Amino acid sequence: MSEHVTRAERMRQPLALDVVRSLAETNGVCVRPLAQRRLDYATGRVDVLPVACGSTVASVCAPCADKARKLRMAQCREGWHLADEPDFSPNAPTVDQAALTELRATLWADYQAARAEGDESGMEELREAVAAVDAELRDGGVRGKLPALDPPLSKPVKRSTRRKQDVPELPRRRVSRHTVGREFAGWFRPSMFLTLTLDSYGRVREDGTPVDPDSYDYRRAARDAVHFAALLDRWVQNLRRAVGYDVQYFSTVEPQRRLAPHWHAAIRGAIPHDLLRLVTAGTYHQVWWPKHDELVYPGETAPVWCDRAKGFVDPTTRQVLPTWEEALPGPDASDPAHVVRFGRQMHSKGILGGTEEAGRHIGYLTKYLTKSISECHEEATERQRRHADRLHAELAITPCSPRCAVWLLYGIQPAGARMNLTPGRCKGKAHRRSTRGLPGRRVLVSRKWSGKSLGDHRHDRQQFVRQLLLDIGVTPETDRDTSQVVWQKVAPGDPDVPPRAHLLMHSVAERLRWKAQYSLAQLAAGESPQRRIFRQLDRQRHRGR
């Protein structure tokens, strides 16, 4: 007679799908794969296969997030103590590119002549011809945009570049094109690790909550978070002018316990600490937007769209609201809508390449990349939740861009206003509770950091494995002819899509096969996986010195 199993014991037994998910996570397989249909026209075979979701958040998919974090770590490591200048010299124009550009110049001259004569039909034909030539230039490998046929309708407002009187003057040098830092004693080439924070908005406790919530400046905290990226751009620009070369950086943006963003950066080259403090103290960003200190429509009353006026009007007086351009301050205005500054706290440290300390700081830089902004610090107490609620409420009425629908609450039509806008309802990331007012990317990397894009680093890792497999006679699937293979998305409810457990088992089996081939290739190369890792770290250590 079988032993009796109680209900509690039965409920503690793991579900079959949970076991499969655990197996997938153990083997580094995506736990929420997307099903896609693969059509091979050469063989006539049709398969529905799992494709990794590519999430960067561990709470969504831990294997994909960990894979993305390791790729960022490799990107940071390769560019931090780079000894050779990345080569970005453009190639000479080809004969076809020069001929297309010559044709484009002729069409531009013909368009200006047709415009002077008022020939609308001829102008339309020339627009289509120029668009076709521009498309051929892009397909032919030409970057950038050529001059538009029509001049801009309005010129940007030019404001005074005079610095504010309450900030220190910064040194200004001509910026050279080199990006590699200074070498000391003919051997050492140290770099920097830097942390910048925003200013204080009021005294806070150890858990990040304000001591006096009523006096805490939530409005300035919300606006500083929205414009934080612009302040970072200004700081990098000032630093490059101060040191005289094209400083490169790999950085991440994270929230502090008080929910204000701060910036961790790996900077290539050694820069004096006093100069970093001077640039930080002298950097600010002025927001030349319309004034938005008081809500014009704080309650349920809100502007409405008028078809006759082709814009939003006051619901009571039916007066057309001023547009974004009309509400902007004039060129002679001296009082911006907001000024963002860094706080007094700044941490900088010199780091030698290839050392244990360098690896530890790379791990610190990428520590929170697998978490969303709201997951970095848990709201464990009621006081922390109230603090987050008040900041989110302020972000809900803080415009995030010239096109933000929140402008309607201040009696201003946003740029490009249209009838489907809902006053106060903007879909921008800055207004989400999960972003804490940070609308942009969390990883900020300068263009000449390693001479490669993130896709290039991913390709290098794939090529490394590919070469190992080719050495033992295994042809990777990426080398097979895929010219007649087409991938298609599957519609929701498609009967051909197998259950998720089947997709996971397929991915796990494929990953186990890949691991077996990779281990065999490493053994055939004459060294263990651990020895190969140590050899790569040793080579990177010597290259960084």
Secondary structure, DSSP 8 states (H G I E B T S, - for coil): ------HHHHHTS--HHHHHHHHHHHTT--SS-EEEEEEETTTTEEEEEEE------TTT-HHHHHHHHHHHHHHHHHHHT--S----------HHHHHHHHHHHHHHHHHHHHHHHT-HHHHHHHHHHHHHHHHHHHHTT--S----SS--SS----------TTS--------BS------BTTTB--EEEEEEEE---S-B-TTS-BSSTTTS-HHHHHHHHHTHHHHHHHHHHHHHHHHTB---EEEEEEE-TTS-EEEEEEESS---HHHHHHHHHT-EEEE-----SS-SS-SS---EEETTTTEEE-TTT--B--BHHHHS--TT----SEEEEEEEEEEEEEE-TTSHHHHHHHHHHTTTTTS-GGGSS---SHHHHHHHHHHHHHHHTS--STT-GGGGGGT-B-TT--TT-BTTB---GGGSTTTTT--S-SEEE-TTSSSS-HHHHHHHHHHHHHHHHHHTT---GGGS--TTEEEEE--TT-TTS--HHHHHHHHHHHHHHHHHHHHHHHHHTTS-HHHHHHHHHHHHHHHH-
